[in-house]
Structure formats: C-alpha cells, structure tokens
C-alpha cells in the first residue's frame, strides 16, 4: 500500500521508530535484566488458565506485564493517530471470510512455530540479534526468506 496516510495521520518515520524500538530493548535490559518477547507470556497465560489461584500470580511475571503494556501502547498509538476503526483489511480479490481464514491460519502457524523455535520474532530476532546470537540472526534470515516466499504465493489476494 503506497498511501502514507492510510486511515489517519501519516505514518511515523520508520528509521525513528527503529531507533525507538532499540531504546525500548535497551531499557528492558537495563530495567528488568531481560529482553523483549511475547510467546512466553502467552505460554504463561495458557499454562495458568486451569488454576484460578495461579492466574492472579501472572501479574508478578515481567513478560506478562510487558505484553499488557504493549497492547495498551498499541491502542494508545492507534487512537492518537486516528486509526481505530472497524472492518477487515483485505485486498480487492478476497472476501472477508477468506481474509479471516488466512489471518487466523497464519497466526496459528506463527504461534506454533514460535513455541517450536523457543521464541517469537521479538525474542529471537530483536533480543537474540541484539545479543549477537547466531541463532537469532539465523532465525531472522529464515523469517524474511519465509515471508518473501509466502508473499509471492498470496500476492494475488492483495493486488
């Protein structure tokens, strides 16, 4: 999509956002002694769900607080930019049911793969890359290769 004001104000400068993300990662290391990640929080919530007494202990875990802050920050950012609206984002050649099926299928595949890889893109690529982990860099290379291959396969749905 080439429209830089899609659904609200113009998009933020990606280079400034990259620097900001790096500062958030540095802050996480400095303040909590840990990097960023999401899949661990989902695993903690799913693991604690059957036991009510353990569910309240989730707020004692850094990664759960991190994800709650990420959700709140994303909502605040979207609201400030005027981009909160209902609807399904899709290309002209796919209907809502097909788009939702692709979205949920892709999300489930990424969720499974992140548990298999023992970390999501934030944990593996951002934190692993910042620590110069060979596994983090290999993960990122494979992630981009897989994304480009998948984009080639589903490109007709968006144009």
TORPA-4810 file (N, C-alpha, C, O; in nm, 3 decimals):
<nodes>
NODE_1_0.085_-0.116_0.000_0.000_0.000_0.000_0.090_0.123_0.000_0.179_0.134_0.085_X
NODE_2_0.068_0.214_-0.093_0.157_0.329_-0.106_0.102_0.453_-0.038_0.174_0.552_-0.024_X
NODE_3_-0.025_0.452_0.003_-0.084_0.568_0.068_-0.025_0.584_0.207_-0.047_0.500_0.295_X
NODE_4_0.049_0.691_0.228_0.116_0.712_0.356_0.025_0.772_0.462_0.071_0.796_0.574_X
NODE_5_-0.100_0.796_0.432_-0.192_0.848_0.533_-0.310_0.754_0.549_-0.420_0.797_0.582_X
NODE_6_-0.288_0.626_0.526_-0.393_0.526_0.531_-0.466_0.527_0.663_-0.407_0.496_0.767_X
NODE_7_-0.593_0.561_0.662_-0.678_0.551_0.779_-0.654_0.655_0.888_-0.712_0.642_0.995_X
NODE_8_-0.574_0.755_0.867_-0.549_0.853_0.972_-0.433_0.943_0.934_-0.414_0.975_0.817_X
NODE_9_-0.356_0.983_1.034_-0.239_1.067_1.010_-0.133_0.992_0.931_-0.137_0.870_0.923_X
NODE_10_-0.037_1.065_0.874_0.073_0.996_0.803_0.148_0.902_0.897_0.153_0.925_1.018_X
NODE_11_0.207_0.797_0.840_0.283_0.702_0.920_0.407_0.768_0.978_0.458_0.866_0.924_X
NODE_12_0.455_0.714_1.088_0.577_0.763_1.151_0.698_0.725_1.066_0.692_0.632_0.986_X
NODE_13_0.806_0.797_1.085_0.930_0.769_1.016_0.983_0.633_1.063_1.007_0.615_1.182_X
NODE_14_1.002_0.537_0.971_1.045_0.403_1.014_1.184_0.401_1.077_1.213_0.314_1.159_X
NODE_15_1.270_0.494_1.040_1.404_0.498_1.097_1.399_0.546_1.242_1.468_0.493_1.329_X
NODE_16_1.316_0.646_1.268_1.300_0.693_1.406_1.234_0.585_1.491_1.269_0.566_1.608_X
NODE_17_1.138_0.514_1.433_1.072_0.406_1.507_1.170_0.293_1.537_1.163_0.232_1.644_X
NODE_18_1.262_0.264_1.445_1.364_0.162_1.468_1.456_0.201_1.582_1.492_0.117_1.665_X
NODE_19_1.495_0.328_1.586_1.578_0.377_1.697_1.500_0.369_1.828_1.555_0.328_1.931_X
NODE_20_1.372_0.406_1.825_1.289_0.399_1.946_1.276_0.254_1.994_1.283_0.228_2.114_X
NODE_21_1.258_0.161_1.902_1.248_0.020_1.939_1.379_-0.028_2.002_1.378_-0.104_2.099_X
NODE_22_1.491_0.016_1.947_1.620_-0.018_2.006_1.634_0.038_2.147_1.690_-0.029_2.234_X
NODE_23_1.584_0.159_2.170_1.589_0.217_2.304_1.498_0.144_2.402_1.530_0.129_2.519_X
NODE_24_1.382_0.097_2.352_1.293_0.017_2.436_1.362_-0.114_2.475_1.355_-0.156_2.590_X
NODE_25_1.430_-0.177_2.379_1.502_-0.301_2.408_1.615_-0.276_2.508_1.634_-0.354_2.602_X
NODE_26_1.689_-0.168_2.490_1.795_-0.132_2.584_1.737_-0.106_2.723_1.795_-0.148_2.823_X
NODE_27_1.624_-0.038_2.730_1.558_-0.011_2.858_1.514_-0.140_2.925_1.527_-0.154_3.047_X
NODE_28_1.462_-0.234_2.846_1.420_-0.363_2.903_1.539_-0.435_2.965_1.528_-0.492_3.073_X
NODE_29_1.653_-0.432_2.896_1.774_-0.494_2.953_1.818_-0.421_3.079_1.853_-0.485_3.179_X
NODE_30_1.816_-0.287_3.076_1.865_-0.209_3.189_1.772_-0.217_3.310_1.819_-0.229_3.423_X
NODE_31_1.642_-0.212_3.288_1.547_-0.206_3.399_1.505_-0.344_3.451_1.490_-0.363_3.571_X
NODE_32_1.487_-0.439_3.359_1.435_-0.570_3.400_1.539_-0.681_3.388_1.519_-0.791_3.439_X
NODE_33_1.650_-0.652_3.321_1.752_-0.755_3.303_1.711_-0.861_3.202_1.769_-0.970_3.198_X
NODE_34_1.611_-0.830_3.120_1.561_-0.925_3.020_1.533_-0.853_2.890_1.516_-0.731_2.888_X
NODE_35_1.528_-0.929_2.783_1.494_-0.872_2.653_1.343_-0.869_2.633_1.266_-0.883_2.728_X
NODE_36_1.304_-0.852_2.509_1.163_-0.847_2.475_1.117_-0.983_2.423_1.197_-1.061_2.373_X
NODE_37_0.988_-1.009_2.434_0.930_-1.133_2.384_0.782_-1.136_2.413_0.735_-1.068_2.504_X
NODE_38_0.709_-1.215_2.337_0.564_-1.225_2.354_0.520_-1.368_2.378_0.430_-1.392_2.459_X
NODE_39_0.580_-1.463_2.310_0.531_-1.601_2.317_0.541_-1.658_2.458_0.460_-1.743_2.494_X
NODE_40_0.636_-1.615_2.536_0.646_-1.663_2.674_0.528_-1.618_2.759_0.484_-1.692_2.847_X
NODE_41_0.476_-1.498_2.732_0.359_-1.451_2.807_0.236_-1.532_2.771_0.156_-1.565_2.859_X
NODE_42_0.220_-1.564_2.645_0.106_-1.645_2.603_0.115_-1.783_2.665_0.015_-1.838_2.710_X
NODE_43_0.234_-1.840_2.668_0.254_-1.970_2.733_0.222_-1.964_2.881_0.165_-2.059_2.935_X
NODE_44_0.259_-1.854_2.948_0.230_-1.839_3.091_0.080_-1.830_3.116_0.029_-1.890_3.210_X
NODE_45_0.010_-1.755_3.032_-0.135_-1.739_3.049_-0.206_-1.871_3.024_-0.293_-1.910_3.102_X
NODE_46_-0.171_-1.939_2.916_-0.234_-2.068_2.885_-0.204_-2.171_2.993_-0.292_-2.249_3.029_X
NODE_47_-0.082_-2.171_3.044_-0.046_-2.266_3.148_-0.116_-2.240_3.281_-0.142_-2.334_3.356_X
NODE_48_-0.147_-2.114_3.311_-0.210_-2.080_3.438_-0.362_-2.082_3.430_-0.428_-2.081_3.534_X
NODE_49_-0.418_-2.083_3.312_-0.564_-2.073_3.296_-0.642_-2.178_3.374_-0.745_-2.143_3.432_X
NODE_50_-0.601_-2.306_3.379_-0.683_-2.404_3.452_-0.688_-2.382_3.602_-0.778_-2.432_3.668_X
NODE_51_-0.593_-2.309_3.657_-0.588_-2.290_3.802_-0.607_-2.143_3.836_-0.521_-2.060_3.807_X
NODE_52_-0.720_-2.111_3.897_-0.753_-1.972_3.928_-0.651_-1.907_4.020_-0.616_-1.791_3.999_X
NODE_53_-0.602_-1.978_4.121_-0.506_-1.917_4.214_-0.376_-1.878_4.146_-0.311_-1.782_4.187_X
NODE_54_-0.337_-1.952_4.042_-0.214_-1.919_3.968_-0.236_-1.803_3.872_-0.142_-1.733_3.836_X
NODE_55_-0.361_-1.783_3.829_-0.390_-1.678_3.731_-0.355_-1.541_3.787_-0.301_-1.458_3.713_X
NODE_56_-0.383_-1.515_3.912_-0.351_-1.385_3.971_-0.200_-1.364_3.986_-0.155_-1.250_3.990_X
NODE_57_-0.124_-1.470_3.992_0.022_-1.458_4.003_0.085_-1.417_3.871_0.204_-1.384_3.866_X
NODE_58_0.008_-1.418_3.764_0.062_-1.380_3.633_0.112_-1.237_3.633_0.208_-1.205_3.562_X
NODE_59_0.048_-1.151_3.710_0.089_-1.010_3.711_0.223_-0.990_3.780_0.278_-0.880_3.777_X
NODE_60_0.277_-1.095_3.841_0.411_-1.088_3.900_0.519_-1.121_3.797_0.638_-1.106_3.825_X
NODE_61_0.479_-1.163_3.681_0.577_-1.204_3.579_0.604_-1.088_3.484_0.512_-1.025_3.433_X
NODE_62_0.731_-1.060_3.462_0.774_-0.949_3.378_0.715_-0.957_3.238_0.667_-0.856_3.186_X
NODE_63_0.718_-1.073_3.177_0.677_-1.084_3.038_0.528_-1.058_3.019_0.487_-1.006_2.915_X
NODE_64_0.445_-1.093_3.119_0.301_-1.065_3.110_0.276_-0.915_3.121_0.195_-0.861_3.046_X
NODE_65_0.345_-0.849_3.211_0.333_-0.703_3.224_0.380_-0.636_3.096_0.320_-0.539_3.050_X
NODE_66_0.488_-0.687_3.037_0.540_-0.631_2.911_0.435_-0.638_2.801_0.414_-0.541_2.729_X
NODE_67_0.368_-0.753_2.787_0.268_-0.770_2.681_0.145_-0.683_2.707_0.089_-0.627_2.614_X
NODE_68_0.103_-0.672_2.833_-0.010_-0.584_2.864_0.025_-0.439_2.829_-0.059_-0.365_2.778_X
NODE_69_0.148_-0.398_2.858_0.193_-0.264_2.821_0.200_-0.245_2.671_0.170_-0.137_2.620_X
NODE_70_0.240_-0.350_2.600_0.247_-0.343_2.454_0.106_-0.324_2.395_0.087_-0.244_2.303_X
NODE_71_0.009_-0.398_2.447_-0.128_-0.385_2.399_-0.182_-0.245_2.428_-0.243_-0.183_2.341_X
NODE_72_-0.160_-0.196_2.550_-0.206_-0.062_2.585_-0.138_0.045_2.499_-0.203_0.139_2.454_X
NODE_73_-0.009_0.029_2.476_0.064_0.125_2.393_0.017_0.124_2.248_0.008_0.229_2.185_X
NODE_74_-0.011_0.005_2.196_-0.060_-0.004_2.058_-0.197_0.062_2.044_-0.223_0.131_1.946_X
NODE_75_-0.285_0.039_2.142_-0.417_0.103_2.138_-0.405_0.254_2.148_-0.473_0.328_2.076_X
NODE_76_-0.320_0.302_2.238_-0.300_0.445_2.253_-0.244_0.507_2.125_-0.289_0.612_2.081_X
NODE_77_-0.146_0.441_2.065_-0.086_0.491_1.941_-0.188_0.496_1.828_-0.195_0.594_1.755_X
NODE_78_-0.267_0.391_1.814_-0.369_0.388_1.708_-0.475_0.495_1.732_-0.522_0.558_1.637_X
NODE_79_-0.512_0.515_1.857_-0.612_0.617_1.888_-0.558_0.757_1.858_-0.628_0.839_1.798_X
NODE_80_-0.433_0.785_1.898_-0.374_0.916_1.873_-0.357_0.944_1.724_-0.366_1.058_1.681_X
NODE_81_-0.331_0.839_1.645_-0.313_0.855_1.500_-0.445_0.852_1.424_-0.447_0.872_1.303_X
NODE_82_-0.556_0.828_1.495_-0.686_0.823_1.428_-0.705_0.700_1.342_-0.772_0.705_1.240_X
NODE_83_-0.646_0.587_1.383_-0.652_0.466_1.302_-0.737_0.355_1.363_-0.731_0.241_1.317_X
NODE_84_-0.815_0.384_1.466_-0.902_0.282_1.522_-1.035_0.288_1.447_-1.107_0.387_1.452_X
NODE_85_-1.064_0.180_1.379_-1.190_0.169_1.305_-1.224_0.022_1.288_-1.136_-0.064_1.294_X
NODE_86_-1.351_-0.005_1.266_-1.393_-0.143_1.244_-1.370_-0.184_1.099_-1.356_-0.098_1.012_X
NODE_87_-1.367_-0.312_1.074_-1.352_-0.361_0.938_-1.243_-0.466_0.927_-1.167_-0.490_1.021_X
NODE_88_-1.237_-0.526_0.812_-1.137_-0.628_0.783_-1.049_-0.574_0.672_-1.097_-0.541_0.564_X
NODE_89_-0.920_-0.564_0.698_-0.824_-0.518_0.597_-0.804_-0.629_0.496_-0.768_-0.741_0.532_X
NODE_90_-0.827_-0.599_0.369_-0.812_-0.702_0.266_-0.792_-0.637_0.132_-0.819_-0.518_0.113_X
NODE_91_-0.744_-0.717_0.038_-0.729_-0.673_-0.099_-0.861_-0.687_-0.173_-0.958_-0.742_-0.120_X
NODE_92_-0.866_-0.639_-0.297_-0.992_-0.641_-0.372_-1.033_-0.780_-0.423_-1.148_-0.798_-0.463_X
NODE_93_-0.944_-0.876_-0.423_-0.973_-1.008_-0.479_-1.005_-1.115_-0.376_-1.015_-1.233_-0.411_X
NODE_94_-1.020_-1.077_-0.251_-1.051_-1.175_-0.147_-1.162_-1.119_-0.059_-1.165_-1.000_-0.028_X
NODE_95_-1.253_-1.205_-0.020_-1.362_-1.164_0.067_-1.322_-1.169_0.213_-1.213_-1.215_0.247_X
NODE_96_-1.410_-1.122_0.299_-1.383_-1.122_0.442_-1.358_-1.262_0.497_-1.263_-1.280_0.573_X
NODE_97_-1.440_-1.364_0.462_-1.413_-1.497_0.517_-1.276_-1.552_0.477_-1.207_-1.612_0.560_X
NODE_98_-1.235_-1.533_0.352_-1.105_-1.579_0.307_-0.992_-1.506_0.377_-0.892_-1.568_0.414_X
NODE_99_-1.007_-1.375_0.394_-0.904_-1.296_0.461_-0.891_-1.337_0.607_-0.780_-1.351_0.659_X
NODE_100_-1.006_-1.358_0.674_-1.002_-1.400_0.814_-0.942_-1.540_0.827_-0.867_-1.566_0.922_X
NODE_101_-0.972_-1.630_0.733_-0.914_-1.765_0.736_-0.763_-1.758_0.719_-0.689_-1.825_0.790_X
NODE_102_-0.716_-1.677_0.623_-0.571_-1.661_0.604_-0.506_-1.600_0.729_-0.399_-1.643_0.770_X
NODE_103_-0.571_-1.499_0.789_-0.515_-1.434_0.907_-0.506_-1.528_1.026_-0.403_-1.535_1.092_X
NODE_104_-0.616_-1.600_1.054_-0.614_-1.692_1.167_-0.521_-1.810_1.142_-0.452_-1.856_1.233_X
NODE_105_-0.519_-1.860_1.019_-0.428_-1.969_0.985_-0.283_-1.929_0.999_-0.202_-2.003_1.054_X
NODE_106_-0.250_-1.810_0.949_-0.113_-1.759_0.962_-0.075_-1.735_1.107_0.037_-1.764_1.148_X
NODE_107_-0.168_-1.681_1.185_-0.142_-1.658_1.327_-0.117_-1.788_1.402_-0.027_-1.796_1.486_X
NODE_108_-0.198_-1.890_1.372_-0.180_-2.020_1.438_-0.046_-2.081_1.399_0.023_-2.138_1.483_X
NODE_109_-0.009_-2.068_1.272_0.119_-2.122_1.226_0.237_-2.051_1.292_0.334_-2.115_1.333_X
NODE_110_0.228_-1.919_1.303_0.335_-1.843_1.368_0.341_-1.877_1.517_0.450_-1.888_1.574_X
NODE_111_0.225_-1.892_1.581_0.223_-1.929_1.723_0.287_-2.065_1.746_0.366_-2.081_1.840_X
NODE_112_0.254_-2.161_1.663_0.313_-2.295_1.675_0.464_-2.287_1.650_0.542_-2.346_1.724_X
NODE_113_0.503_-2.216_1.546_0.646_-2.206_1.512_0.724_-2.134_1.621_0.839_-2.169_1.647_X
NODE_114_0.664_-2.034_1.683_0.737_-1.961_1.788_0.761_-2.050_1.910_0.864_-2.038_1.976_X
NODE_115_0.668_-2.137_1.940_0.690_-2.231_2.052_0.794_-2.336_2.011_0.879_-2.375_2.091_X
NODE_116_0.788_-2.380_1.885_0.884_-2.478_1.835_1.026_-2.419_1.835_1.122_-2.488_1.870_X
NODE_117_1.037_-2.293_1.796_1.168_-2.225_1.791_1.212_-2.172_1.928_1.321_-2.117_1.941_X
NODE_118_1.128_-2.189_2.027_1.154_-2.141_2.163_1.167_-1.990_2.169_1.251_-1.936_2.242_X
NODE_119_1.082_-1.923_2.092_1.079_-1.777_2.096_1.012_-1.720_1.973_1.015_-1.780_1.865_X
NODE_120_0.952_-1.603_1.990_0.886_-1.535_1.880_0.984_-1.440_1.810_1.103_-1.437_1.843_X
NODE_121_0.933_-1.363_1.716_1.021_-1.272_1.643_1.084_-1.169_1.736_1.199_-1.132_1.717_X
NODE_122_1.008_-1.122_1.837_1.070_-1.024_1.927_1.179_-1.087_2.011_1.285_-1.027_2.031_X
NODE_123_1.154_-1.207_2.061_1.256_-1.272_2.143_1.374_-1.320_2.062_1.489_-1.297_2.099_X
NODE_124_1.346_-1.386_1.952_1.454_-1.444_1.871_1.530_-1.338_1.793_1.653_-1.331_1.799_X
NODE_125_1.456_-1.254_1.720_1.522_-1.159_1.629_1.573_-1.035_1.702_1.691_-1.000_1.690_X
NODE_126_1.487_-0.969_1.779_1.530_-0.846_1.845_1.629_-0.873_1.957_1.741_-0.822_1.957_X
NODE_127_1.586_-0.955_2.053_1.674_-0.981_2.167_1.794_-1.064_2.126_1.907_-1.033_2.163_X
NODE_128_1.772_-1.171_2.049_1.883_-1.254_2.003_1.979_-1.178_1.913_2.100_-1.193_1.924_X
NODE_129_1.923_-1.094_1.825_2.008_-1.013_1.737_2.090_-0.912_1.814_2.208_-0.890_1.784_X
NODE_130_2.028_-0.850_1.916_2.100_-0.751_1.998_2.213_-0.816_2.077_2.315_-0.753_2.104_X
NODE_131_2.193_-0.943_2.113_2.297_-1.015_2.187_2.397_-1.084_2.094_2.485_-1.157_2.139_X
NODE_132_2.383_-1.059_1.963_2.468_-1.118_1.859_2.464_-1.271_1.862_2.565_-1.337_1.838_X
NODE_133_2.348_-1.325_1.892_2.328_-1.470_1.894_2.319_-1.522_1.750_2.242_-1.470_1.670_X
NODE_134_2.398_-1.623_1.719_2.394_-1.681_1.584_2.255_-1.736_1.555_2.206_-1.725_1.442_X
NODE_135_2.190_-1.797_1.656_2.055_-1.849_1.638_1.954_-1.739_1.609_1.864_-1.758_1.528_X
NODE_136_1.970_-1.624_1.675_1.881_-1.510_1.650_1.895_-1.458_1.508_1.795_-1.428_1.443_X
NODE_137_2.019_-1.448_1.461_2.042_-1.399_1.324_1.993_-1.501_1.221_1.934_-1.463_1.120_X
NODE_138_2.017_-1.629_1.245_1.968_-1.733_1.154_1.816_-1.733_1.150_1.756_-1.747_1.043_X
NODE_139_1.753_-1.717_1.267_1.607_-1.708_1.273_1.557_-1.593_1.187_1.462_-1.609_1.110_X
NODE_140_1.620_-1.476_1.199_1.576_-1.359_1.124_1.592_-1.379_0.973_1.505_-1.339_0.896_X
NODE_141_1.701_-1.439_0.931_1.722_-1.467_0.789_1.613_-1.562_0.738_1.556_-1.539_0.632_X
NODE_142_1.585_-1.667_0.814_1.480_-1.762_0.773_1.343_-1.698_0.776_1.258_-1.729_0.692_X
NODE_143_1.319_-1.609_0.872_1.191_-1.540_0.881_1.167_-1.456_0.755_1.059_-1.463_0.696_X
NODE_144_1.266_-1.379_0.714_1.250_-1.296_0.594_1.236_-1.382_0.469_1.156_-1.351_0.382_X
NODE_145_1.313_-1.489_0.460_1.301_-1.579_0.344_1.161_-1.640_0.337_1.100_-1.645_0.230_X
NODE_146_1.110_-1.685_0.451_0.975_-1.741_0.454_0.869_-1.637_0.423_0.771_-1.667_0.355_X
NODE_147_0.887_-1.514_0.472_0.791_-1.407_0.445_0.788_-1.372_0.296_0.681_-1.353_0.239_X
NODE_148_0.904_-1.363_0.234_0.908_-1.332_0.091_0.846_-1.444_0.008_0.775_-1.418_-0.088_X
NODE_149_0.873_-1.568_0.045_0.815_-1.681_-0.028_0.663_-1.684_-0.012_0.591_-1.707_-0.109_X
NODE_150_0.615_-1.660_0.109_0.470_-1.659_0.131_0.405_-1.542_0.061_0.298_-1.557_0.004_X
NODE_151_0.468_-1.425_0.065_0.413_-1.308_-0.003_0.399_-1.334_-0.153_0.302_-1.291_-0.215_X
NODE_152_0.495_-1.405_-0.210_0.487_-1.439_-0.352_0.365_-1.528_-0.380_0.300_-1.514_-0.483_X
NODE_153_0.336_-1.619_-0.287_0.224_-1.711_-0.308_0.088_-1.645_-0.291_-0.008_-1.686_-0.356_X
NODE_154_0.076_-1.545_-0.204_-0.055_-1.485_-0.178_-0.066_-1.342_-0.233_-0.161_-1.271_-0.199_X
NODE_155_0.026_-1.299_-0.315_0.026_-1.162_-0.365_-0.099_-1.128_-0.444_-0.142_-1.012_-0.444_X
NODE_156_-0.158_-1.226_-0.512_-0.280_-1.200_-0.591_-0.395_-1.153_-0.505_-0.483_-1.081_-0.553_X
NODE_157_-0.396_-1.191_-0.379_-0.505_-1.153_-0.290_-0.504_-1.005_-0.255_-0.605_-0.951_-0.212_X
NODE_158_-0.389_-0.939_-0.273_-0.376_-0.801_-0.231_-0.368_-0.701_-0.346_-0.370_-0.580_-0.321_X
NODE_159_-0.360_-0.747_-0.468_-0.348_-0.652_-0.580_-0.466_-0.659_-0.672_-0.472_-0.586_-0.771_X
</nodes>
